[in-house]
Amino acid sequence: MSTGAVEIMVQPRYLAERSSPEQQHYVFAYTITIANRGSEPVTLTRRRWLITDANGKKTEVEGSGVVGEQPCIAPGAHYTYTSGVSLETPVGVMEGGYTMQRGDGSEFLTPIPAFRLALPNLIN
């Protein structure tokens, strides 16, 4: 199974009710759907994020699974979860990757393309 058999879709959104712009605190949620387009099940074992705000501040986040789980995704199935991040600026970028494991124990990296976090209507 190639790494291209796992598709990542991201939907970020700004959470105005949890943010405090006057204190440089901007909260974003992101919903990620991981679709297994391959012919064998895969398990998401680890995640790695690089988060960059508009000031150039970079934060790396690594850990086991996502939202406390290590989901096994069957062929043709998908897994969706929502998580969040806070920034000190109204704009930022997230990118990263998931370590996926095949049934035979071999692993591969699925990259998560960069996506923008921004207040609505701030950037068109």
QUIBELCOR-V564893 format. One record per pair of residues at least 12 apart in sequence whose ideal C-beta (glycine too) atoms are under 10 Angstrom apart, sorted by sequence separation. I is the first residue (numbers start at 0). GAP is how many residues later the second one is. If there is no record, write none. Layout:
BEGIN
I_GAP, I_GAP
END
This chain:
BEGIN
13_12, 14_12, 47_12, 48_12, 49_12, 68_12, 96_12, 97_12, 13_13, 14_13, 47_13, 48_13, 65_13, 67_13, 95_13, 96_13, 97_13, 13_14, 14_14, 46_14, 47_14, 48_14, 66_14, 95_14, 96_14, 97_14, 12_15, 13_15, 31_15, 46_15, 47_15, 65_15, 66_15, 95_15, 96_15, 11_16, 12_16, 45_16, 46_16, 64_16, 66_16, 94_16, 95_16, 96_16, 11_17, 12_17, 45_17, 46_17, 65_17, 94_17, 95_17, 10_18, 11_18, 12_18, 45_18, 46_18, 93_18, 94_18, 95_18, 10_19, 11_19, 44_19, 45_19, 46_19, 93_19, 94_19, 9_20, 10_20, 11_20, 43_20, 44_20, 45_20, 46_20, 93_20, 94_20, 9_21, 10_21, 43_21, 92_21, 93_21, 8_22, 9_22, 10_22, 42_22, 43_22, 60_22, 92_22, 93_22, 8_23, 9_23, 27_23, 46_23, 91_23, 92_23, 93_23, 7_24, 8_24, 45_24, 60_24, 91_24, 92_24, 7_25, 8_25, 43_25, 44_25, 90_25, 91_25, 92_25, 6_26, 7_26, 8_26, 43_26, 44_26, 58_26, 90_26, 91_26, 6_27, 7_27, 25_27, 42_27, 43_27, 72_27, 89_27, 90_27, 5_28, 6_28, 25_28, 42_28, 43_28, 58_28, 88_28, 89_28, 90_28, 5_29, 6_29, 23_29, 41_29, 42_29, 43_29, 71_29, 88_29, 89_29, 4_30, 5_30, 6_30, 41_30, 42_30, 56_30, 86_30, 88_30, 4_31, 5_31, 6_31, 23_31, 40_31, 41_31, 56_31, 69_31, 71_31, 85_31, 86_31, 90_31, 4_32, 5_32, 33_32, 40_32, 41_32, 52_32, 54_32, 56_32, 65_32, 84_32, 89_32, 90_32, 3_33, 4_33, 40_33, 41_33, 52_33, 53_33, 54_33, 55_33, 58_33, 60_33, 64_33, 89_33, 3_34, 4_34, 31_34, 39_34, 40_34, 48_34, 50_34, 52_34, 53_34, 54_34, 61_34, 64_34, 0_35, 1_35, 2_35, 4_35, 31_35, 37_35, 39_35, 41_35, 43_35, 50_35, 51_35, 52_35, 53_35, 56_35, 57_35, 58_35, 60_35, 63_35, 0_36, 1_36, 5_36, 35_36, 37_36, 38_36, 40_36, 46_36, 48_36, 50_36, 52_36, 53_36, 54_36, 59_36, 0_37, 4_37, 33_37, 35_37, 37_37, 38_37, 41_37, 43_37, 51_37, 52_37, 53_37, 54_37, 61_37, 0_38, 5_38, 34_38, 35_38, 36_38, 37_38, 52_38, 53_38, 0_39, 2_39, 33_39, 35_39, 36_39, 51_39, 52_39, 53_39, 0_40, 35_40, 51_40, 52_40, 0_41, 34_41, 35_41, 36_41, 50_41, 51_41, 34_42, 35_42, 50_42, 51_42, 33_43, 34_43, 35_43, 49_43, 50_43, 51_43, 33_44, 34_44, 49_44, 50_44, 32_45, 33_45, 34_45, 48_45, 49_45, 50_45, 32_46, 33_46, 48_46, 49_46, 31_47, 32_47, 33_47, 47_47, 48_47, 49_47, 31_48, 32_48, 47_48, 48_48, 30_49, 31_49, 46_49, 47_49, 30_50, 31_50, 46_50, 47_50, 29_51, 30_51, 31_51, 45_51, 46_51, 47_51, 29_52, 30_52, 45_52, 46_52, 28_53, 29_53, 44_53, 45_53, 28_54, 29_54, 43_54, 44_54, 45_54, 27_55, 28_55, 29_55, 43_55, 44_55, 45_55, 27_56, 28_56, 41_56, 42_56, 43_56, 44_56, 26_57, 27_57, 42_57, 43_57, 26_58, 27_58, 41_58, 42_58, 25_59, 26_59, 27_59, 41_59, 42_59, 25_60, 26_60, 40_60, 41_60, 42_60, 24_61, 25_61, 40_61, 41_61, 45_61, 47_61, 23_62, 24_62, 25_62, 27_62, 37_62, 39_62, 40_62, 42_62, 44_62, 49_62, 51_62, 23_63, 24_63, 25_63, 39_63, 45_63, 47_63, 48_63, 53_63, 23_64, 25_64, 27_64, 29_64, 33_64, 35_64, 37_64, 39_64, 42_64, 47_64, 49_64, 52_64, 53_64, 22_65, 23_65, 25_65, 41_65, 46_65, 51_65, 17_66, 19_66, 23_66, 25_66, 27_66, 31_66, 33_66, 41_66, 43_66, 50_66, 5_67, 18_67, 17_68, 18_68, 20_68, 41_68, 8_69, 10_69, 12_69, 14_69, 20_69, 4_70, 6_71, 8_71, 10_71, 12_71, 14_71, 18_71, 5_72, 11_72, 11_73, 0_74, 13_76, 33_76, 33_78, 11_80, 31_80, 11_82, 31_83, 9_84, 9_85, 29_85, 29_87, 7_88, 27_88, 28_88, 7_89, 27_89, 7_90, 26_90, 27_90, 25_91, 27_91, 5_92, 25_92, 25_93, 2_94, 5_94, 2_95, 4_95, 2_97, 20_98, 0_99, 18_100, 0_101, 0_102, 5_102, 7_102, 9_102, 4_103, 5_103, 6_103, 7_103, 9_103, 11_103, 13_103, 15_103, 5_104, 7_104, 9_104, 10_104, 11_104, 12_104, 13_104, 15_104, 0_105, 2_105, 4_105, 5_105, 7_105, 9_105, 11_105, 13_105, 1_106, 2_106, 3_106, 8_106, 9_106, 11_106, 13_106, 0_107, 2_107, 7_107, 12_107, 2_108, 13_108
END
